[in-house]
């Protein structure tokens, strides 16, 4: 088990570069399955989930090479139709493989996906869309799905909710389908636009991503040599903004797109943080005084406030002056980290999807457990502003979305180090 040891109280100063987005690279790697040519994906973050997705591609028979931040997929041969349970169970994104593998070879065996423990994460919308396009899906023993689709047929699909994964899965299924697919109530997240841009590079006629209606006209075959660079990770950027907002100090974030982080910037500005775009790719974040509370903030699909930054914002607000109300509307159970924050002295009451955060003057270092990715990031923020030393256990959850977070934070002045241990407990 790896743990972080953090000494709180340091202000952050300097520059941080924003890596490529985890939630963009995963569906893009799934999309490479559709391409019989060579896909070179640049700016890939070096994360556990990225490695798992590469292992899945290899297990399907694709040839994959890794060259620093580039992942190159040679798509000529697919020799298997089964995603090993040990890999599919590691991450939620494995579900988007269904649309791509079915589209390309017409059959897949896949177990239910894994991912963060943030409440029930059904896949009904994924399955309904694929069925509507012609897939036959059987639930086999022990949670393995067997899906067949001789040839997907383009159709009109209305999603019950703008699910990011279901939108991606349907887009991937539509690329090699007969005719046009229209996805209504589609997710509008920047990662969907990134997937569209990549599909367009592969020669797919797709438009509308970023709006609620996406049109895709399928092709009989996709064979293109493409090079594509993944967008910056807006959640990593937002997490860094939250870090400096909480600790005080001044950092410049580079290789960032401002628009996707504008909702967190808006909230932090309301708390008293100064956020300035220096140019198209750089944002300066400066925080000098005790922050003010936020009356109410509600998470919602893009362009609303992202659920993936809710825990980090709660950590920031835990030491603000006044009371803030947070309403989590996307996931049913995304407050698992709150109990750990309270061990550090935070005053937070959770009732179902509502958290009431009463700002305290002081947090105190403690030994806490990261129980999911963004909740773990929230604990790191709390530890940076706590008095004394904190130990955060189970940092493998944090590693799923942040590449060596300790190195990035230490480079801007935080006192943080990783302690490695061979024990698994
Ligand atoms: C993506 O998950 C992200 N993951 C999540 O990031 C992010 O929190 C989420 O979108 C929302 O923005 C990846 O991109 C890999 P959804 P996804 O389908 O696609 C319900 C992180 O920290 N739903 O938009 O799984 C679902 O239960 C992670 O990086 C159904 O009911 O999210 C949830 O309540 C965690 N049935 C809501 O929709 C379905 O078939 C939104 O989920 C699908 C979803």
Boltz pocket constraint, residues with backbone or C-beta under 6 A from the ligand:
constraints:
  - pocket:
      binder: B
      contacts: [[A, 22], [A, 23], [A, 24], [A, 26], [A, 92], [A, 93], [A, 116], [A, 120], [A, 121], [A, 122], [A, 123], [A, 124], [A, 125], [A, 126], [A, 127], [A, 161], [A, 162], [A, 163], [A, 164], [A, 165], [A, 166], [A, 187], [A, 307], [A, 308], [A, 329], [A, 330], [A, 331], [A, 332], [A, 373], [A, 374], [A, 401]]
      max_distance: 6.0
